[in-house]
Amino acid sequence: MKKLLLFGFDDLPAVLAVAAAVTPMGIEAVPVSRREYDRPLEVLAGLVSGGEASDPAPGPLGGRMMVLCGLEDQLDTVLPALAKAGAGPECLKAVLTAHNRRWSARKLFTELDRERRAFQRGGRP
């Protein structure tokens, strides 16, 4: 399973740019709808089956985020390709791990954003 979950990518050109960058590497780019932001990441990655998406569609996360699933051995090639495709430092990025796989996208985004803000201030997360 090599997937790149895309959150907050609301415009087709951005999704297509990312997909064009990772598809040649055998990675599936998967845009995730707002309705699915509260589902566990492991469900969105296809590792386990899960319930239906929430309804009505909740609001946005507050920015873009990518979750790299099964790509730990390709980070040196994937990350530069993503930057070239327009997913620079403003886009939060995380690897799906045993620790965060049961988190929702909202929880992961909140944690990554908190850490980014702390590092920007020169402090600890």
C-alpha positions as CSV (number, residue, x, y, z in Angstrom):
1,M,0.0,0.0,0.0
2,K,1.6,3.2,-1.2
3,K,-0.8,6.1,-0.8
4,L,-0.6,9.8,-0.3
5,L,-3.7,11.1,1.4
6,L,-4.5,14.7,0.5
7,F,-6.5,16.9,2.8
8,G,-7.5,20.5,2.0
9,F,-6.7,20.1,-1.7
10,D,-9.9,21.7,-2.9
11,D,-8.9,22.6,-6.4
12,L,-8.4,20.1,-9.2
13,P,-5.1,21.6,-10.6
14,A,-3.4,21.1,-7.2
15,V,-4.6,17.5,-7.0
16,L,-3.5,16.8,-10.5
17,A,0.0,18.3,-10.0
18,V,0.6,16.1,-6.9
19,A,-0.8,13.0,-8.7
20,A,1.5,13.7,-11.7
21,A,4.5,13.9,-9.3
22,V,3.9,10.7,-7.4
23,T,2.1,8.3,-9.8
24,P,5.3,7.5,-11.7
25,M,6.7,6.3,-8.3
26,G,3.8,3.8,-7.9
27,I,2.0,6.0,-5.4
28,E,-1.7,6.6,-5.4
29,A,-2.7,10.2,-4.6
30,V,-6.0,10.1,-2.7
31,P,-7.9,13.4,-2.2
32,V,-10.0,13.1,1.0
33,S,-13.3,14.9,1.2
34,R,-14.2,17.0,4.2
35,R,-16.9,14.5,5.1
36,E,-14.2,12.0,5.9
37,Y,-11.9,14.2,8.1
38,D,-13.2,12.6,11.3
39,R,-12.6,9.0,10.2
40,P,-9.5,7.2,11.4
41,L,-6.5,7.6,9.1
42,E,-6.1,3.8,9.0
43,V,-9.5,3.6,7.4
44,L,-8.7,6.4,4.9
45,A,-5.5,4.6,4.0
46,G,-7.4,1.3,3.4
47,L,-5.7,-0.6,6.2
48,V,-9.0,-1.5,7.9
49,S,-12.6,-1.1,7.0
50,G,-14.6,1.5,8.7
51,G,-18.0,3.1,9.0
52,E,-19.5,5.7,6.8
53,A,-18.4,9.3,6.5
54,S,-20.0,11.9,8.7
55,D,-22.8,14.0,7.5
56,P,-23.2,16.9,7.1
57,A,-19.8,17.8,5.8
58,P,-17.8,19.5,8.5
59,G,-15.6,22.5,7.9
60,P,-12.1,22.7,6.6
61,L,-9.0,21.8,8.6
62,G,-7.4,25.2,8.3
63,G,-4.8,24.4,5.6
64,R,-3.4,21.6,3.5
65,M,-2.0,18.4,4.8
66,M,-0.6,15.2,3.3
67,V,-0.3,11.8,5.0
68,L,2.3,9.5,3.5
69,C,1.2,5.8,3.8
70,G,3.8,3.0,3.2
71,L,6.3,5.5,1.9
72,E,9.0,5.5,4.6
73,D,11.6,4.1,2.3
74,Q,10.9,6.7,-0.4
75,L,10.9,9.9,1.5
76,D,14.2,11.1,-0.1
77,T,12.5,11.0,-3.5
78,V,8.9,11.8,-2.6
79,L,9.4,14.9,-0.6
80,P,11.4,16.8,-3.3
81,A,8.9,15.7,-5.9
82,L,6.0,17.1,-3.8
83,A,7.8,20.4,-3.3
84,K,8.3,20.7,-7.0
85,A,4.6,20.0,-7.5
86,G,3.7,22.9,-5.3
87,A,3.3,21.2,-1.9
88,G,5.9,23.4,-0.1
89,P,6.4,24.0,3.6
90,E,3.0,25.5,4.1
91,C,1.5,22.1,3.5
92,L,1.7,19.9,6.6
93,K,3.1,16.5,6.0
94,A,3.2,13.3,8.2
95,V,4.0,9.7,7.8
96,L,1.2,7.2,8.9
97,T,2.6,5.4,12.0
98,A,1.4,2.9,14.5
99,H,1.0,5.9,16.9
100,N,-1.2,8.1,14.7
101,R,-3.1,5.6,12.5
102,R,-6.2,5.7,14.7
103,W,-6.3,9.5,14.8
104,S,-8.6,11.6,12.6
105,A,-7.3,14.1,10.1
106,R,-8.5,16.8,12.4
107,K,-6.5,15.5,15.4
108,L,-3.3,15.0,13.2
109,F,-3.7,18.5,11.7
110,T,-4.1,20.1,15.1
111,E,-1.0,18.3,16.4
112,L,1.2,19.1,13.4
113,D,0.1,22.8,13.4
114,R,0.8,23.1,17.1
115,E,4.3,21.6,16.5
116,R,5.0,23.9,13.5
117,R,4.0,27.0,15.5
118,A,6.2,26.0,18.4
119,F,9.2,25.5,16.2
120,Q,8.6,28.8,14.5
121,R,8.7,30.5,17.9
122,G,11.9,28.6,18.6
123,G,10.3,26.6,21.4
124,R,9.4,23.0,22.0
125,P,6.2,21.5,20.7
